[in-house]
Amino acid sequence: MKYQLDIEIDKPMAEVLELFDSFENMKHWQPDLVSYEHLSGEPGQVGAKTRLLYKMGKRECELIETVTEKDLPRSFAGTYEAKGMVNSMQNRFEETSADSTRWISDVEFEFTSIPMKIMGFFMKKNFPKQSYQYMEQFKAFAERQ
């Protein structure tokens, strides 16, 4: 499953990038994030691995993030692996004016187990909705700063 999302953030690109490029800030726009643990590589750089733990309702989800590309603002890309799926994301940022930034996210989910393939089929509309919700939450966080 592939999709592209974008959102306009009323903040200069340099400020958006500074806020985006920080694990500490994730708790402000990803409220389901319980913890993160650096596993290997230089944090935030290509090859770095981080364990992310999310709690959504009663369900916990552990993801292993691997940074695959970092050339901000042109690109920040990573893979997010969990049991039964791999999510690849490429984020790009464009200055739309001196005080406004467009965030574009290309997302791909690959389901690697039968149960996740079934869930992905029946819930395919939920994945872009969740991704866009995170983008909206980041926008709200960034614009408050």
N, C-alpha and C positions, 0 to 999 in steps of 0.2 A: 504494500500500500504506500503510495507516494502522494504528497501534497505540498503546496507552497502557501505560506501565510505572510502577511506583512502588516505593519502597524506604524503609524506616525506618532512620534514622541516629541512633545513640545519642550525640547531641551537641546542645547548645542551638542554636536556629535562628540566632542572631546569629553564632555561631562557624561554623556550616555555610555561611552566606552569605558570610562573609569568605573562607573557603577556596575556595568555588566561584567567586567573582568575582575570580579572579586567573589571568592567563596563566602566571605563574611556577609556580603549583601544578599546572598541567595535566600536566607531566612526571612528577609523582608518581602520577597515576592513569590516565594514558594513555601507557603505555610505548612504544607504536608511534609517538608523536609525535616527529619528528626536529627540527623547527624551526617557528617561527612568525615572520611578518614583518608588521608593521603597514603597511597600504597607504594608508589615508585615513580622515579623520574623527577625532573624539576617541576614543582607545582605550577599548573597552568600552562606549561609548555608542551610542545609536540612530544608524544610518547608517555607523558605523565598519566598515571592511573590513580583514580580516586574511587573509594567505595561511598556510595550515597544511599542512605536509608530513609525511606518515606513511609509514612503511616497514613493510609487513606481509610477512614472509618476504623474498622477492626482489622483491616488487612495491612500487613507490612510488605514492602517491596524493596528489595535490594538491587541496586544497579551498580555496575562497574563502568565508570566513565574512562575512556581513553581519548586523549586529545590527539587528533589526527592532522590538524592544520591550524596554524595560528599566524595570521597576517592581517591583524586588525588595521583599518576598518574593513578591508577587503573580504576577510574571511576568518571565522572561528568555527572549526568543525570538530566533531567528535562522534564516537560510537558509545552507546549505552546498552550494555548487555545485562539481561536478566534471564531467569529460568524461562525457557521457551520462546525468547524473542531477542532480536537485535534491532536497535533504533539508531539510525544514522541521521545526524543533523548538521546542516551547514548554515551558519548565520552570517549575514552581510549587513553592513550599515552604510547608508548614503546620506550625505548632507543635503537636505531639501531647501534649507535657508540657513541663515546665520544662527537661528534659534530653534531649528527643527531638524529631526533626524528620522529617517525611515529605516526600520528594522525588517529585514526579509529573512525568512527561515524556510529552507528546503528540508523536508522531513521524509524519511523512508523507514517503514517498519517491515521487518522480515520475521515471520513467525516460524519457529524451528521445531515446534511440537504440535501434535494433532489437537490437543485441547486449546492451545493458543491460536491455532489456525481457525478453529471453530469460533472461538470468542472474537477473533479479529473480523471474521465474516459478519457475525451478528451485531457487532458493536463498532463497525467501521466509521460511523458518523461521530462516535464519542472521542476518537483519537484526535482529530483536528480541533474539536471543541475544547478538549483539555489543553492542547498545545496553545491555542489562542487565548485561553483563560490565563495561562502563565504569562503570555505576552502582555495582556491587559494589566495584570498585576504588576509586571515590571514597569510598564508605562506609568501607572499610578504612583508607584514608589519613586521612580526617577523624577517625575514632575513635582513631587513634594519636597525634593531635596534642594 
